[in-house]
């Protein structure tokens, strides 16, 4: 039920869950209308619960983008799973993303069972990537989502098909999510897209650029730390320049070679792609100083995990 047209304003928190690569980050970006969550063709790239803000006449949604829940193999994996469950406890509504172009698998059923056991909150089944399937396939898939819910004992508030890429039913999803929020004033100022610190967003941009088109062994082994963001002292006020110093951490020397590339070409490409996005986000010219460092086995070392923000 929409609250548009009435004077009731609603605001609250929602999160998208789903197995890795289910389209959660792309959907967050489509709803927010700005790029705040890292989107990559590699599964398992979201590390931080990034909040995106959706401003509407009838309400405000604070979207929390969680890492995909998965069977953990490292200390990092265990911490990411704990982060997901904590987030579920803090939001008003949950949307489970299920890609229409892939059959419902054991990973999806595992997640549905987890949701059924931990929450009494409204849970939406958000069927993503509908632009990739025929109407007949979509109809059959929607039935299978309904059936899977019955089997695991989860009662969907709604099953809603969307395409973030084609902007199909994204607005309707926002309207339905807002309708489940508690009544109350906006939680953040109009026009703001996220409350993440700039350093976090810069690190995510660099990580996304570094992951584009690399081999499978890299995604989990890559961490990015922003060392400093400082205005260049000798610049006139009307021509500012920001110095941004960033370290990219990998676990092995061989991975360092992959990131740097032949004669440094790959690192230069990463720098160029990142700088363009960072300048767009900050609205200021940037001098980006990128370094690649080896932090051996950082995913299994509690001290290093702390240093890298996990």
N, C-alpha and C positions, 0 to 999 in steps of 0.2 A: 504494500500500500504506500503510495507516495504522499509526502507531506507538502509537496509543492502546492501553492495556492492558499495554504493555511499559514498562520503566523508562527507555528511551532518550528523552532530551530533545534536541530539535533547535532551532537558532536561526540565523537568517540574514536576508539581504536579498532582496526581490523587487520588481520594478517592473512597472507596467502601461504598455504603449505602445499607440498607435493613432492614427488620424487625429483631428483636433479633433472634439469632441462625440461620441466613441464610447462614453461612459459611464464613463471611467476614474475620475474624481473621485467620482462617485456610488457606484461599487463600493468605492473606498477607504473612504469613510464608512460603508458598510454593513458591511464587514469589521471596521473598528475599533470600530464601535458608538458613535461620537461624531463631531461635525462638525469635521474638521480640514482637508479640502481644499475649495477654492472650487468650488462647483457653480453653473453658470449656464446659461441657455438659449442663451447666445452661444458660438459656437465660439472656440477660441484664447484662453481666459481664464487657464489655469494658467501661471504664470511661474516659480514656485520649485519645486524638488524637495522637496516637503513629505513628511516621514516620518510615517506613521501606524503605531501599534504594535498588533499583534494578539496578545493573551495567550491561550494555550490550555493544557490540561493536558499535552499532548504536545510543546509547543514554543512559540516566539515568532517571529512574523514582523515584520520591519521593512519597511513598504511605502513605496516611494519613488514619488511621483506626478510624472511628467515632463510637460513641455509636449508638445503634439502635434507630430510631425515634419512639416514642410511646406516647400514651395519658398520660400526666403527672398527678401523684397523689400527689406529694410532691414538695417542692422547689428544691430539688436535680433534680427531673425529669424535671422541667421547665428549669433548667440551662443546663442539658444535651441536651435537644432539641435545645436550643439557640446555643449551641456549634456546633451541626450538621449543622444548617443553616449558621452559620458564615463560617464553613469549605467549604460548597458548593460555597460560594462567592469567596473563595481564590484559588481554584484549577483550573487546565486547563481542566480536563476531569473527568467524573463521571462514575463509574460502579455500576449498581444496581444489587445486588445479589438476585437471586430467586432460592430457593432449588427445584430441579426437583422432589423430593419425596413428596412434599406437594402442594396441589392445590393452585392456585392464590387466595388469600383471600382479605377481605376488607382492611386489614392492608397494603397489597401490593398496592392495588389500591389507597389508601390514599397517600402513598408515591409517586406513579407515578404522581398523580395530583399535589402534592407539587412540584415535580421536574419540571413538565411541566410549572408550573406558575412562578418559580423563576429563571430558567436558560435557556440560549441560547447556552450552551456549549455542546460538544459532550457527549451523554449519551449512554453507552453500556448496554445491558441487558446481564448479566453474569449468565447463568444457572448453578448452582452449584450442587454438590453431584450426578453427572450423573452415578456414579458407583453403585448407589442404585436402579436404575430403568432399565427396559428392553428397548431395542431400540424402540419398538412400543410405549411404554409409553412416551419415550423421544420425539419422533416425534410429538405426540399429544400435549405434553406440550409446545414445541417450537411454535407450531401454536397458542396455547392459549396466549403465551407471546406477539406474534405479534398482535393478536386481541385486547388484553388488552391495548396495546400501542395506537392502533388506537382509541379505545373508549375514552381514557382520553386525547388524543391529544399530545402524546409524540412521537417523531420520533427517533427510535433507530438508532444509528450509525451502530451497528452490534448486532446481537443476537448470542452469543458465548457460547456453552456448554463446561463446564470444570469439571474435578475432581481433587481437590487439593490433595486428599489422594492417588489417583492412578497416579498423575502427568500427567494427560491427558489434552492436549491442553493448559497447563499453559504457556508454552513458546510462543505459538501462541498469547495468550492473551497479554503477555508482549510486543510482537512485534507490535500488533495492537494499544495498548495504547501509545507506544513510537511514533508511526507514527502521533499521534494527538498532540504531544507536540511541543512547539515553538523551532526553531533552536537556539542553544546556547551551551556553554561549560558545563561540568559537574558542578553540584552545590555542590557536596561533594567529598572528596577524595576517590579514588578507595579502595575497601576492607572494608570500613565502612558499618555497617548494619543499624545503627540507630543514630539519633542525640539526642535521649532522654537521660537525665542525668541518671547515674548509679542508683541513689536512686529510681527513678521512676520505672526502670526495676526490681530492687530488690523487691519493694513493689508489683508490678504486679505478680511476681513469687510466693511470699508468699500468696497473695490473691487467686491465682489459686489453690495452694495446699490446702488452707483452705476451698475452695468451693467444692473440690472433694468429692462427695458422701455424702453431707449433706442435711438436710431437706429444703423444699421449702421456709421457712420463712427467710432464712439467706441471700441470695445473695445481696439484696439491702441494708441490714443492716450492711454490713461489709466494714470497711475502714482500710487501712494499712498505717502507717506512719513510715518511716525510721528515727530513731532519730540520729544515727551516724554510720559512716563507718571510722574506724581509724586503722592504722597499729599498731600491738602489739609492744611496744617499746623495749622489752628485747630480740627480736629475731634476729639471725644473718641474714645478707643480703641474703644468699642462702636458708634460710628457713623462708620466711615471713609468717605472719598470720594476717588476717584482723579480727578485732572485729566489728561485725555488730549487732547493737541493733535496734530491730523492735517492735513497738506496734501495736497490732491488736485491732481495736475498734468495739464493737457491741453496740446495743441499749438497751439490757435488760440482767439482770442476768441469765435468763434461756438460752439465746444464748451463754453467756460466758461458761456455763456448757457444751453446745454442742461442742464448739470449743476445750475445754480442754479435754473432754472425761473422761471415768472412770479411776481414778487414774492417770490422765494426759497422757493416752496412745495416744489419738488423737493429742494432741499438739506435742508430741514427733514425731509422724508420719509426721505431717506438717513440723516440723523442719528438719527432715531428708530429705524429698523430696525437700524442699526449698534449703537446704544447697547444695545438689548435683548440682542443677541447677545454683545456684549463683556462686559456685566454677567454673563450666564449663564456665559461662559467663565472670567472672573476671580473670580466669586463675591463681587463688591464693587460698590456703587453707583458710577456713573461720570458725570463731567461731561465731555461730548465737545465739543471746540472744533474745528469743521471749517472749513477755508479752501480755496477753489479758486484755483489759480494757473496762469498760462500759461508754459510752458517751450517756446519755439518749436522745432519739429523735433527734439525730444529723442531720438527713436528713431534718428536718424542722427548724433548728436553724441557721440563717445566720452566726452568730459568729463561731459556730462549723464547719460549712461548709468551711468557710475561713481557719480555722486552719488545716482542713484536705485536703486543696488544691482544693476546688471546688469554 
